[in-house]
């Protein structure tokens, strides 16, 4: 950690204590916001920008969901300027905290379009302070301007932009400015400890937002909903290189899943492996009889469970290989209905990608043989095939609960893994240690 950032953490940190809302501020995980919707207080007020449209309620397809996500903005969540922008946002919010922050909306407040309410002006003040509503709209009943401001706020906080003050929206509005500062601090700390080589093309998965971005020439050209790790099986933060695209992949079940979940299924139903098109292999990849295996689950398996490729396969039709220490990767799924959910934290650590064939085509765009049509045709054959990348593409899985894009828009997401406070507590302990070390003759060198 740099001394400058340590000073920022200490200076800004005195404004806030940990908030009890760390787990409840938002639940919906809609994607990044529409351009210019809500900025730091020092920026030009964007409240006159068009409000985002509410998500369609009709049945959607992978392509339509990806198109809708990309239409929100082409601004990358993570680029070479992200860390500096987060610093700027934290300083701006610190100034806002000194001036009293924003008001709290009563939890029983009611708002209805066209119906005057007792808390309408209070809601307007709240949204003006955060830059979601123009300053000249300070009074009046709940009208379309106010509904549009609510939509801007919702989009910036990963909520469906309905324009209705839902319970989740109200909870997010009542998160203190101090808590938001701490989110910015934690996100900055993570970025300052990452070593990522940005290329002309790269892929980013922001875990708390449950979205992936394909960035080319500093512009997001693809954006996809993703399903990431459950709270008890969190996806890791990492940097890697995408090395290949696997069509019709097999799935080698991680030993931890074989020991717990597969073993439990086999104890209840000895036909489970056959029904799931799985086989048991020894250390030399030779098939062994499942009935000869100890499925008690009391020890680490000395065998491998592998699922054949096909429509039933847990990885779906595409796997994107990115060798890393955590053995995680990006892939398709045979449960595509899960992409329609706002809460998309349901994997064992890997990242399932909506419309992953489109991402595969983008990754292989330098190899003319592998157009989207060619990928679809190859998948239709049912044959397993690994396509090596002609040029590896950098990929970063990041954990940002707060960030600011180049258009000065600050985004917040729920700290789904409860990692922000843990990180800041560790950082504070480290700062305190080095502070004491600097004053001790035997350890002064450690603080230099």
C-alpha positions in Angstrom: 0.0 0.0 0.0 1.4 3.4 -0.9 2.0 6.0 1.8 -0.2 8.5 -0.1 -3.1 6.0 -0.1 -2.5 5.1 3.5 -2.9 8.8 4.4 -6.1 9.0 2.3 -7.5 5.9 4.1 -6.8 7.4 7.5 -8.1 10.9 6.6 -11.2 9.8 5.0 -11.8 6.9 7.4 -12.3 9.2 10.3 -15.6 10.2 8.8 -17.1 6.8 9.0 -17.6 3.6 10.9 -18.8 0.3 9.5 -22.4 0.2 8.4 -24.9 -2.5 9.3 -26.2 -2.2 5.8 -23.2 -3.9 4.2 -25.4 -6.9 3.3 -28.7 -5.2 2.6 -28.1 -1.9 0.7 -29.0 -3.5 -2.7 -30.0 -6.9 -3.8 -30.6 -6.4 -7.5 -27.5 -6.6 -9.7 -28.5 -4.8 -12.8 -25.6 -3.7 -15.0 -23.7 -0.4 -15.3 -25.7 2.7 -15.6 -26.8 4.8 -18.6 -24.2 7.3 -19.6 -24.2 10.6 -17.7 -26.7 9.5 -15.1 -25.6 10.7 -11.7 -22.2 12.2 -11.0 -20.0 13.3 -8.2 -21.3 16.6 -6.7 -18.4 18.6 -8.2 -19.2 17.6 -11.7 -21.7 19.2 -14.1 -25.2 18.2 -13.1 -26.3 15.5 -15.4 -29.9 15.4 -14.2 -31.2 16.6 -17.6 -29.9 13.5 -19.3 -32.5 11.0 -20.5 -33.4 8.5 -17.8 -32.7 4.9 -18.4 -35.6 2.8 -19.7 -37.1 0.1 -17.4 -36.2 -3.4 -18.2 -38.6 -5.2 -20.5 -40.9 -7.7 -18.8 -41.3 -9.9 -21.8 -39.3 -13.0 -22.3 -35.8 -12.2 -23.4 -33.0 -14.0 -25.3 -29.3 -14.1 -24.7 -28.8 -11.7 -27.6 -31.4 -9.2 -26.5 -30.0 -9.2 -22.9 -26.5 -8.6 -24.2 -27.7 -5.8 -26.5 -29.7 -4.2 -23.6 -26.6 -4.4 -21.3 -24.4 -2.8 -23.9 -26.9 0.0 -24.6 -26.5 1.2 -21.0 -23.0 2.6 -21.7 -19.8 1.9 -23.6 -17.7 3.2 -20.6 -15.4 0.5 -19.2 -15.7 -0.4 -15.5 -12.0 -1.0 -15.4 -9.3 0.8 -17.4 -6.0 2.5 -16.7 -7.7 5.5 -15.2 -10.1 3.8 -12.9 -8.0 4.0 -9.8 -7.5 7.7 -10.1 -11.2 8.3 -10.8 -12.1 6.4 -7.6 -9.7 8.6 -5.7 -11.4 11.7 -7.1 -14.8 10.3 -6.2 -13.8 9.5 -2.7 -12.5 13.0 -2.2 -15.7 14.5 -3.6 -17.8 12.3 -1.3 -15.6 13.2 1.7 -16.4 16.9 1.0 -20.0 15.9 0.8 -19.8 14.1 4.1 -18.3 17.2 5.8 -21.3 19.2 4.5 -23.7 16.8 6.1 -24.2 14.2 3.4 -27.8 13.4 2.2 -31.0 13.1 4.2 -32.5 9.8 5.3 -35.9 8.9 3.9 -38.4 7.4 6.4 -38.7 3.7 5.9 -42.5 4.0 5.7 -42.5 6.8 3.1 -44.9 6.4 0.3 -44.5 7.8 -3.2 -46.9 7.7 -6.2 -46.6 9.3 -9.6 -49.0 12.4 -9.7 -50.0 12.1 -6.0 -48.5 14.6 -3.6 -46.8 13.0 -0.6 -45.4 14.2 2.7 -41.8 13.2 1.8 -41.7 14.3 -1.9 -39.4 17.3 -1.2 -37.2 15.2 1.0 -36.8 12.6 -1.8 -36.0 15.5 -4.2 -33.3 16.8 -1.8 -31.8 13.3 -1.5 -31.5 12.9 -5.3 -30.2 16.5 -5.8 -27.4 15.9 -3.4 -26.2 12.8 -5.3 -26.6 14.5 -8.7 -29.5 12.4 -9.9 -31.9 15.4 -10.0 -31.4 18.9 -11.2 -31.1 21.5 -8.5 -34.0 23.6 -9.8 -36.4 20.6 -9.2 -36.3 21.0 -5.4 -40.0 21.1 -4.7 -43.2 19.5 -6.0 -45.2 16.3 -6.1 -43.8 13.0 -7.5 -43.8 13.8 -11.2 -42.0 12.4 -14.2 -38.8 14.4 -13.5 -38.6 12.8 -10.1 -39.4 9.4 -11.5 -36.6 9.8 -14.0 -34.2 10.8 -11.2 -35.2 7.7 -9.3 -34.4 5.7 -12.5 -31.0 7.2 -12.7 -30.3 6.4 -9.0 -31.5 2.8 -9.5 -29.3 2.3 -12.5 -26.2 3.5 -10.7 -26.9 1.1 -7.8 -27.6 -2.0 -9.8 -31.4 -1.9 -9.4 -33.9 -2.2 -12.2 -34.7 1.3 -13.4 -38.4 1.3 -12.8 -38.8 4.9 -11.4 -40.7 3.5 -8.5 -39.3 3.8 -5.0 -39.2 0.1 -4.1 -38.0 -1.2 -0.6 -34.6 -2.0 -2.1 -34.3 1.4 -3.6 -35.2 3.0 -0.3 -32.6 0.9 1.5 -29.9 1.9 -1.1 -30.9 5.6 -0.7 -30.4 5.4 3.0 -26.9 4.0 2.9 -24.8 6.8 4.5 -22.3 8.8 2.5 -19.7 7.5 5.0 -20.5 3.9 4.0 -20.2 4.9 0.3 -16.8 6.4 1.0 -15.7 3.2 2.6 -16.8 1.3 -0.5 -14.7 3.6 -2.6 -11.7 3.1 -0.3 -11.9 -0.6 -0.4 -12.3 -0.7 -4.2 -9.3 1.6 -4.6 -7.2 -0.6 -2.3 -7.9 -3.6 -4.4 -7.0 -1.9 -7.7 -3.7 -0.6 -6.2 -2.7 -4.2 -5.4 -3.6 -5.5 -8.9 -1.1 -5.9 -11.6 -3.0 -6.1 -14.9 -1.5 -5.6 -18.3 -4.2 -3.8 -20.3 -4.1 -4.7 -23.9 -5.8 -3.4 -27.0 -8.4 -6.0 -26.3 -9.2 -7.4 -22.8 -12.0 -8.9 -20.8 -13.2 -7.8 -17.3 -15.6 -9.5 -14.9 -16.7 -7.3 -12.1 -18.0 -9.8 -9.5 -20.3 -7.6 -7.4 -22.0 -6.3 -10.6 -22.3 -9.8 -12.1 -21.4 -8.4 -15.5 -18.5 -9.1 -18.0 -17.2 -6.6 -20.4 -15.2 -7.1 -23.6 -13.1 -4.0 -24.1 -11.5 -3.0 -27.4 -9.6 0.3 -27.9 -10.8 1.6 -24.5 -14.5 1.0 -25.4 -16.8 -1.7 -24.2 -17.9 -3.5 -27.4 -19.6 -6.4 -25.6 -21.3 -6.7 -22.2 -22.8 -9.8 -20.8 -24.7 -10.9 -17.7 -22.7 -13.4 -15.7 -23.4 -15.8 -12.9 -20.6 -15.8 -10.3 -19.8 -17.6 -7.1 -22.2 -18.1 -4.2 -21.5 -16.2 -1.0 -20.2 -19.5 0.5 -18.2 -20.3 -2.7 -17.0 -16.8 -3.8 -15.4 -16.2 -7.2 -11.7 -15.1 -6.8 -10.1 -11.9 -8.0 -7.4 -12.6 -10.5 -5.6 -11.7 -13.7 -4.9 -14.2 -16.4 -4.7 -14.7 -20.1 -7.4 -16.4 -22.2 -5.6 -19.1 -24.1 -8.3 -21.1 -25.9 -12.0 -21.5 -26.6 -13.3 -25.1 -26.1 -16.4 -26.2 -28.0 -18.5 -29.0 -26.7 -16.4 -29.3 -23.5 -16.3 -32.1 -21.1 -16.5 -31.2 -17.4 -13.9 -32.5 -14.9 -15.7 -32.2 -11.6 -13.5 -30.5 -9.0 -12.5 -32.9 -6.2 -14.3 -30.7 -3.6 -17.6 -31.2 -5.5 -17.0 -34.9 -6.0 -16.3 -35.3 -2.3 -19.4 -33.5 -1.2 -22.1 -33.2 -3.8 -21.4 -36.1 -6.1 -20.8 -38.4 -3.2 -24.1 -37.4 -1.5 -26.0 -38.0 -4.7 -24.4 -41.4 -5.1 -25.3 -42.5 -1.6 -28.9 -41.6 -2.2 -29.1 -42.9 -5.8 -26.4 -45.3 -7.2 -27.7 -44.5 -10.8 -26.9 -40.8 -10.5 -23.6 -40.8 -12.4 -25.2 -42.8 -15.3 -28.2 -40.4 -15.5 -25.9 -37.4 -15.5 -23.6 -38.9 -18.2 -20.7 -39.0 -15.9 -17.9 -41.5 -15.6 -15.3 -42.3 -12.9 -11.6 -42.4 -13.9 -8.5 -43.5 -12.1 -5.2 -41.5 -12.0 -4.4 -42.7 -15.6 -7.8 -41.7 -17.0 -9.0 -45.3 -17.2 -12.7 -45.9 -16.4 -13.5 -47.6 -13.1 -16.7 -49.2 -11.8 -18.6 -46.5 -9.7 -19.8 -49.4 -7.4 -16.2 -50.0 -6.4 -15.8 -46.4 -5.1 -16.2 -45.4 -1.5 -18.8 -42.7 -1.6 -18.8 -42.0 2.1 -17.4 -38.5 1.5 -15.1 -38.8 4.5 -11.8 -38.5 2.5 -10.4 -36.8 -0.5 -11.3 -38.7 -3.7 -8.6 -40.7 -5.3 -10.5 -40.7 -8.5 -11.8 -38.2 -11.1 -15.4 -37.7 -12.1 -15.9 -36.4 -15.6 -19.1 -35.4 -17.4 -19.3 -36.1 -21.2 -20.0 -33.3 -23.5 -23.6 -32.7 -24.7 -26.7 -30.6 -24.0 -26.7 -32.0 -20.4 -23.2 -30.8 -19.6 -22.8 -28.3 -16.8 -20.5 -26.2 -18.9 -22.9 -25.9 -21.8 -21.5 -25.7 -25.3 -18.5 -23.4 -24.7 -15.7 -23.1 -22.2 -13.2 -20.2 -22.2 -9.9 -21.4 -20.8 -7.8 -19.0 -18.8 -5.2 -20.9 -16.8 -4.9 -19.6 -13.2 -4.0 -20.7 -9.7 -7.7 -21.0 -8.8 -8.6 -23.4 -11.6 -11.6 -21.2 -12.6 -12.8 -20.3 -16.0 -15.7 -18.8 -18.0 -18.3 -21.0 -19.6 -21.8 -21.6 -20.9 -24.4 -23.3 -18.9 -27.4 -25.7 -19.4 -29.4 -23.5 -17.0 -29.7 -20.4 -19.1 -32.9 -19.3 -17.3 -30.7 -18.2 -14.4 -29.4 -15.2 -16.5 -32.9 -13.6 -16.2 -32.5 -13.2 -12.4 -31.2 -9.9 -10.9 -29.4 -11.9 -8.2 -26.7 -13.9 -10.0 -24.5 -15.4 -7.4 -25.1 -19.1 -7.9 -21.9 -20.8 -9.1 -19.1 -22.7 -7.4 -16.6 -20.0 -8.3 -16.4 -20.1 -12.1 -18.2 -17.5 -14.2 -21.1 -18.5 -16.4 -21.6 -16.1 -19.3 -24.8 -15.2 -21.0 -24.6 -15.3 -24.8 -21.1 -16.8 -24.5 -21.0 -17.9 -28.1 -21.0 -14.2 -29.0 -18.0 -13.6 -26.7 -16.3 -16.6 -28.2 -16.7 -15.2 -31.7 -15.2 -11.9 -30.5 -12.2 -13.6 -28.9 -11.6 -15.5 -32.1 -12.2 -12.6 -34.4 -8.5 -12.6 -35.6 -9.1 -16.1 -36.9 -11.5 -15.7 -39.9 -12.3 -19.4 -39.9 -14.1 -19.0 -36.6 -17.0 -16.7 -37.3 -20.1 -16.9 -35.1 -21.8 -19.1 -37.8 -18.8 -21.4 -37.9 -18.8 -21.7 -34.1 -22.5 -22.6 -34.1 -21.9 -25.2 -36.9 -19.1 -26.8 -35.0 -21.1 -27.0 -31.8 -23.9 -28.6 -33.7 -21.6 -31.5 -34.7 -21.4 -32.4 -31.0 -17.6 -33.0 -31.3 -15.2 -31.8 -28.6 -12.8 -29.3 -30.1 -10.3 -26.9 -28.5 -9.5 -23.8 -30.5 -6.2 -22.1 -29.4 -6.1 -18.3 -29.4 -3.9 -16.9 -32.1 -3.2 -14.1 -29.6 -3.9 -14.4 -26.0 -6.4 -11.9 -24.5 -5.8 -10.5 -21.0 -8.7 -11.1 -18.5 -9.3 -9.6 -15.0 -11.8 -10.7 -12.5 -12.2 -7.7 -10.1 -14.2 -7.0 -7.0 -15.4 -3.4 -7.2 -18.4 -2.3 -5.2 -17.8 1.3 -6.1 -16.2 2.9 -9.1 -16.5 6.0 -11.4 -16.5 5.9 -15.2 -14.9 8.4 -17.5 -18.2 10.4 -17.8 -18.0 11.1 -14.0 -20.7 8.6 -13.1 -20.3 6.9 -9.7 -21.6 3.3 -9.5 -22.2 1.3 -6.4 -23.0 -2.4 -5.9 -23.7 -4.6 -2.9 -20.7 -6.0 -1.1 -22.0 -9.5 -1.7 -19.1 -11.3 -0.1 -18.7 -8.9 2.8 -15.1 -8.2 1.8 -15.0 -4.4 2.0 -14.9 -4.1 5.7 -12.6 -7.0 6.1 -10.1 -5.3 3.7 -10.4 -1.9 5.4 -9.9 -3.4 8.8 -6.8 -5.2 7.7 -5.5 -2.0 6.0 -6.1 0.0 9.2 -4.2 -2.6 11.2 -1.4 -2.4 8.8 -1.3 1.4 8.9 -1.4 1.3 12.7 1.5 -1.2 12.8 3.7 0.9 10.5 2.8 4.0 12.4 4.1 2.5 15.6 7.1 1.0 13.8 8.1 4.4 12.5 8.6 5.6 16.1 10.6 2.7 17.4 14.3 2.6 16.8 14.4 -1.1 16.1 11.6 -1.1 13.5 11.8 2.4 11.9 13.2 0.9 8.7 10.0 -1.1 8.2 7.9 2.1 7.8 10.2 3.5 5.1 
